Amino acid sequence: MPANTRATRPKEPAAPKLPGTLAPADGGLADDGVYLSADYGPLDLSAHDVEDVEFDRCRFRETRLAGTSMRRAEFSDAEFTGCDLANLRLTDARLLRTLVDGSRLTGTSMTGSALRDVLFRDCRADLSSYRFSRFKNVVFRDCNLTDANFQEADLSGVRFERCRLTGAQFSNATMKGTRLYDCDLYGVRGVQSFAGAIVPAADAQGLLFALAAAMDITIED
């Protein structure tokens, strides 16, 4: 490599832009609600069913949204830390400049949604689903994505770093430029969709059995 050439580091998702002071949230959720610059603490917002809600420059800390259903929700400049988002259902949602850190997303569903500049970090997201969703400049880092479902998703340019993807479903996903680094890929499904993905040699062994099964090849000890 020439002395004046440097390896290009992958671009990080844009961080949420939160104001210095946020108003305490009152805990209510309603259809067509617009929530601006609110600080959600350990509130229980579980089991709500709302649509056309918008959260702009909001922080969620240890907030419980388990089992809540939101249709056409929009999150921009949002930050989730230590939240319980298990079985949260987002349909046709939009997430822009959003951080999800140290949160539980077991069974969470983001169907037909658009995610841009989103970082999932140190999350338990087993059995989560992102079917038919579109990703741009999104990173999953140190996440448990066991049995996650990315069927029909556009994962172009998405990065999976040190993630557990055992049994994850990628059937008919678009993965051109998708990068997977130091991930557990044993038992992934829909391996035919990995065309165009970038996988280090050390990780490729995890794809061996999935490729063999897809080609009806028997591997003997």
C-alpha positions as a Markdown table, in Angstrom:
| # | Residue | x | y | z |
|---|---|---|---|---|
| 1 | Met | 0.0 | 0.0 | 0.0 |
| 2 | Pro | 1.5 | 3.4 | -0.9 |
| 3 | Ala | 2.6 | 5.5 | 2.1 |
| 4 | Asn | 0.1 | 8.2 | 1.4 |
| 5 | Thr | -2.9 | 5.8 | 1.3 |
| 6 | Arg | -4.9 | 5.1 | 4.4 |
| 7 | Ala | -7.6 | 2.5 | 4.9 |
| 8 | Thr | -11.0 | 4.1 | 4.9 |
| 9 | Arg | -12.9 | 3.5 | 8.1 |
| 10 | Pro | -16.6 | 2.7 | 7.7 |
| 11 | Lys | -18.8 | 5.6 | 8.4 |
| 12 | Glu | -20.5 | 5.7 | 11.8 |
| 13 | Pro | -24.3 | 6.4 | 11.9 |
| 14 | Ala | -25.0 | 10.1 | 12.7 |
| 15 | Ala | -25.6 | 10.5 | 16.4 |
| 16 | Pro | -28.9 | 11.8 | 17.8 |
| 17 | Lys | -29.0 | 15.6 | 18.2 |
| 18 | Leu | -30.5 | 16.1 | 21.6 |
| 19 | Pro | -30.9 | 19.5 | 23.3 |
| 20 | Gly | -29.1 | 20.2 | 26.6 |
| 21 | Thr | -32.4 | 20.4 | 28.5 |
| 22 | Leu | -35.3 | 18.0 | 28.1 |
| 23 | Ala | -38.7 | 18.3 | 29.7 |
| 24 | Pro | -39.9 | 15.4 | 31.8 |
| 25 | Ala | -42.5 | 13.3 | 29.9 |
| 26 | Asp | -45.9 | 12.9 | 31.3 |
| 27 | Gly | -46.2 | 9.3 | 30.2 |
| 28 | Gly | -49.2 | 9.6 | 27.9 |
| 29 | Leu | -49.4 | 8.2 | 24.4 |
| 30 | Ala | -52.2 | 9.0 | 22.0 |
| 31 | Asp | -53.0 | 8.7 | 18.3 |
| 32 | Asp | -51.5 | 11.6 | 16.2 |
| 33 | Gly | -49.4 | 12.6 | 19.2 |
| 34 | Val | -46.3 | 14.8 | 18.7 |
| 35 | Tyr | -43.7 | 14.6 | 21.5 |
| 36 | Leu | -40.9 | 17.1 | 21.4 |
| 37 | Ser | -37.7 | 17.3 | 23.5 |
| 38 | Ala | -39.1 | 15.0 | 26.2 |
| 39 | Asp | -37.1 | 12.9 | 28.7 |
| 40 | Tyr | -38.8 | 9.6 | 29.4 |
| 41 | Gly | -37.5 | 7.9 | 32.5 |
| 42 | Pro | -38.6 | 4.5 | 33.9 |
| 43 | Leu | -42.2 | 5.0 | 32.8 |
| 44 | Asp | -44.4 | 2.0 | 31.9 |
| 45 | Leu | -45.8 | 2.6 | 28.4 |
| 46 | Ser | -46.4 | -1.0 | 27.7 |
| 47 | Ala | -49.4 | -2.5 | 25.9 |
| 48 | His | -50.4 | 0.8 | 24.2 |
| 49 | Asp | -51.9 | 0.7 | 20.7 |
| 50 | Val | -51.4 | 4.0 | 18.8 |
| 51 | Glu | -50.8 | 5.3 | 15.3 |
| 52 | Asp | -49.3 | 8.3 | 13.6 |
| 53 | Val | -47.2 | 9.3 | 16.6 |
| 54 | Glu | -44.0 | 11.3 | 16.3 |
| 55 | Phe | -41.1 | 11.5 | 18.7 |
| 56 | Asp | -38.5 | 14.3 | 18.0 |
| 57 | Arg | -35.4 | 14.8 | 20.1 |
| 58 | Cys | -36.5 | 12.5 | 22.9 |
| 59 | Arg | -34.6 | 10.4 | 25.4 |
| 60 | Phe | -35.9 | 7.1 | 26.8 |
| 61 | Arg | -34.1 | 5.7 | 29.9 |
| 62 | Glu | -35.2 | 2.4 | 31.3 |
| 63 | Thr | -38.6 | 3.0 | 29.7 |
| 64 | Arg | -40.9 | 0.1 | 29.3 |
| 65 | Leu | -42.6 | -0.2 | 25.9 |
| 66 | Ala | -43.0 | -4.0 | 25.9 |
| 67 | Gly | -46.0 | -5.2 | 23.9 |
| 68 | Thr | -46.8 | -1.7 | 22.6 |
| 69 | Ser | -48.1 | -1.4 | 19.0 |
| 70 | Met | -47.3 | 1.7 | 16.9 |
| 71 | Arg | -48.3 | 2.2 | 13.3 |
| 72 | Arg | -46.6 | 4.9 | 11.2 |
| 73 | Ala | -44.5 | 6.0 | 14.1 |
| 74 | Glu | -41.6 | 8.3 | 13.5 |
| 75 | Phe | -38.5 | 8.7 | 15.8 |
| 76 | Ser | -35.9 | 11.3 | 14.9 |
| 77 | Asp | -32.9 | 12.2 | 17.1 |
| 78 | Ala | -34.0 | 9.6 | 19.7 |
| 79 | Glu | -32.0 | 7.7 | 22.3 |
| 80 | Phe | -33.0 | 4.5 | 24.0 |
| 81 | Thr | -30.9 | 3.3 | 27.0 |
| 82 | Gly | -31.6 | 0.3 | 29.1 |
| 83 | Cys | -35.2 | 0.1 | 27.8 |
| 84 | Asp | -37.6 | -2.9 | 27.6 |
| 85 | Leu | -38.8 | -3.0 | 24.0 |
| 86 | Ala | -39.6 | -6.7 | 24.0 |
| 87 | Asn | -42.5 | -7.5 | 21.6 |
| 88 | Leu | -42.8 | -3.8 | 20.6 |
| 89 | Arg | -44.5 | -3.8 | 17.2 |
| 90 | Leu | -43.6 | -1.0 | 14.8 |
| 91 | Thr | -45.3 | -1.0 | 11.4 |
| 92 | Asp | -44.4 | 1.4 | 8.6 |
| 93 | Ala | -42.2 | 3.3 | 11.1 |
| 94 | Arg | -39.3 | 5.7 | 10.4 |
| 95 | Leu | -36.2 | 5.9 | 12.6 |
| 96 | Leu | -33.7 | 8.6 | 11.9 |
| 97 | Arg | -30.5 | 9.4 | 13.9 |
| 98 | Thr | -31.5 | 6.9 | 16.7 |
| 99 | Leu | -29.4 | 5.1 | 19.3 |
| 100 | Val | -30.6 | 1.9 | 20.9 |
| 101 | Asp | -28.2 | 1.0 | 23.7 |
| 102 | Gly | -28.2 | -1.9 | 26.2 |
| 103 | Ser | -31.9 | -2.5 | 25.6 |
| 104 | Arg | -34.1 | -5.6 | 25.3 |
| 105 | Leu | -35.7 | -6.2 | 21.9 |
| 106 | Thr | -36.7 | -9.9 | 22.2 |
| 107 | Gly | -39.5 | -10.4 | 19.8 |
| 108 | Thr | -39.6 | -6.8 | 18.6 |
| 109 | Ser | -41.0 | -6.3 | 15.1 |
| 110 | Met | -40.2 | -3.5 | 12.7 |
| 111 | Thr | -42.1 | -4.5 | 9.6 |
| 112 | Gly | -41.9 | -2.4 | 6.5 |
| 113 | Ser | -40.0 | 0.3 | 8.3 |
| 114 | Ala | -37.2 | 2.7 | 7.2 |
| 115 | Leu | -34.1 | 3.1 | 9.4 |
| 116 | Arg | -31.4 | 5.6 | 8.6 |
| 117 | Asp | -28.4 | 6.5 | 10.8 |
| 118 | Val | -29.3 | 4.0 | 13.6 |
| 119 | Leu | -27.0 | 2.2 | 16.0 |
| 120 | Phe | -28.1 | -0.8 | 17.9 |
| 121 | Arg | -25.4 | -1.5 | 20.6 |
| 122 | Asp | -25.2 | -4.2 | 23.2 |
| 123 | Cys | -28.8 | -5.2 | 22.7 |
| 124 | Arg | -30.6 | -8.5 | 23.3 |
| 125 | Ala | -32.6 | -8.8 | 20.1 |
| 126 | Asp | -33.3 | -12.5 | 19.7 |
| 127 | Leu | -36.4 | -13.4 | 17.7 |
| 128 | Ser | -36.7 | -9.8 | 16.5 |
| 129 | Ser | -38.1 | -9.1 | 13.0 |
| 130 | Tyr | -37.2 | -6.5 | 10.4 |
| 131 | Arg | -39.1 | -8.0 | 7.4 |
| 132 | Phe | -39.5 | -5.8 | 4.4 |
| 133 | Ser | -37.6 | -2.9 | 6.1 |
| 134 | Arg | -35.0 | -0.6 | 4.5 |
| 135 | Phe | -31.7 | 0.2 | 6.2 |
| 136 | Lys | -29.2 | 3.0 | 5.4 |
| 137 | Asn | -26.1 | 3.6 | 7.4 |
| 138 | Val | -27.2 | 1.2 | 10.2 |
| 139 | Val | -24.9 | -0.7 | 12.5 |
| 140 | Phe | -25.7 | -3.7 | 14.8 |
| 141 | Arg | -22.8 | -3.9 | 17.3 |
| 142 | Asp | -22.4 | -6.6 | 20.0 |
| 143 | Cys | -26.0 | -7.7 | 19.7 |
| 144 | Asn | -27.7 | -11.0 | 20.2 |
| 145 | Leu | -29.7 | -11.5 | 17.0 |
| 146 | Thr | -30.4 | -15.2 | 17.4 |
| 147 | Asp | -33.3 | -16.3 | 15.2 |
| 148 | Ala | -33.8 | -12.7 | 14.0 |
| 149 | Asn | -35.8 | -12.3 | 10.7 |
| 150 | Phe | -34.4 | -10.0 | 7.9 |
| 151 | Gln | -36.6 | -11.6 | 5.2 |
| 152 | Glu | -37.0 | -9.3 | 2.2 |
| 153 | Ala | -35.1 | -6.5 | 4.0 |
| 154 | Asp | -32.8 | -4.1 | 2.1 |
| 155 | Leu | -29.5 | -4.5 | 4.1 |
| 156 | Ser | -27.3 | -2.7 | 1.6 |
| 157 | Gly | -24.3 | -1.3 | 3.5 |
| 158 | Val | -25.5 | -2.5 | 7.0 |
| 159 | Arg | -22.7 | -3.6 | 9.4 |
| 160 | Phe | -23.0 | -6.4 | 11.8 |
| 161 | Glu | -20.1 | -6.3 | 14.3 |
| 162 | Arg | -19.5 | -9.0 | 16.9 |
| 163 | Cys | -23.2 | -10.2 | 16.7 |
| 164 | Arg | -24.7 | -13.5 | 17.3 |
| 165 | Leu | -26.7 | -14.4 | 14.2 |
| 166 | Thr | -27.3 | -18.1 | 14.9 |
| 167 | Gly | -30.4 | -19.2 | 13.0 |
| 168 | Ala | -31.1 | -15.7 | 11.6 |
| 169 | Gln | -33.3 | -15.6 | 8.5 |
| 170 | Phe | -32.1 | -13.6 | 5.4 |
| 171 | Ser | -34.3 | -15.1 | 2.7 |
| 172 | Asn | -34.7 | -12.7 | -0.3 |
| 173 | Ala | -32.8 | -9.9 | 1.5 |
| 174 | Thr | -30.7 | -7.5 | -0.4 |
| 175 | Met | -27.1 | -7.6 | 1.0 |
| 176 | Lys | -24.9 | -5.8 | -1.4 |
| 177 | Gly | -22.1 | -4.3 | 0.6 |
| 178 | Thr | -23.4 | -5.7 | 3.9 |
| 179 | Arg | -20.4 | -6.3 | 6.2 |
| 180 | Leu | -20.3 | -9.0 | 8.9 |
| 181 | Tyr | -17.4 | -8.9 | 11.2 |
| 182 | Asp | -16.6 | -11.4 | 14.0 |
| 183 | Cys | -20.2 | -12.7 | 13.9 |
| 184 | Asp | -21.6 | -16.1 | 14.8 |
| 185 | Leu | -23.2 | -17.2 | 11.5 |
| 186 | Tyr | -23.9 | -20.9 | 12.2 |
| 187 | Gly | -27.3 | -22.0 | 11.0 |
| 188 | Val | -28.2 | -18.8 | 9.2 |
| 189 | Arg | -31.0 | -19.3 | 6.7 |
| 190 | Gly | -31.5 | -17.8 | 3.3 |
| 191 | Val | -27.7 | -17.9 | 2.7 |
| 192 | Gln | -28.3 | -17.4 | -1.1 |
| 193 | Ser | -29.1 | -13.8 | -0.3 |
| 194 | Phe | -25.5 | -13.2 | 0.9 |
| 195 | Ala | -24.4 | -12.4 | -2.7 |
| 196 | Gly | -22.5 | -9.1 | -2.5 |
| 197 | Ala | -21.9 | -9.3 | 1.3 |
| 198 | Ile | -18.4 | -8.9 | 2.8 |
| 199 | Val | -17.4 | -11.6 | 5.3 |
| 200 | Pro | -13.9 | -12.0 | 6.8 |
| 201 | Ala | -12.2 | -15.3 | 6.2 |
| 202 | Ala | -12.3 | -16.1 | 9.9 |
| 203 | Asp | -16.1 | -15.8 | 9.9 |
| 204 | Ala | -16.8 | -17.6 | 6.6 |
| 205 | Gln | -16.6 | -21.0 | 8.3 |
| 206 | Gly | -19.9 | -20.3 | 10.0 |
| 207 | Leu | -21.5 | -20.2 | 6.5 |
| 208 | Leu | -20.2 | -23.6 | 5.5 |
| 209 | Phe | -23.0 | -25.7 | 6.8 |
| 210 | Ala | -25.7 | -23.2 | 5.6 |
| 211 | Leu | -24.2 | -23.3 | 2.1 |
| 212 | Ala | -23.9 | -27.0 | 2.1 |
| 213 | Ala | -27.6 | -27.4 | 3.2 |
| 214 | Ala | -28.7 | -25.0 | 0.5 |
| 215 | Met | -26.9 | -27.1 | -2.1 |
| 216 | Asp | -28.0 | -30.4 | -0.6 |
| 217 | Ile | -24.4 | -31.4 | 0.2 |
| 218 | Thr | -23.8 | -33.8 | 3.1 |
| 219 | Ile | -20.8 | -33.0 | 5.2 |
| 220 | Glu | -19.4 | -36.1 | 7.0 |
| 221 | Asp | -17.1 | -36.1 | 10.0 |
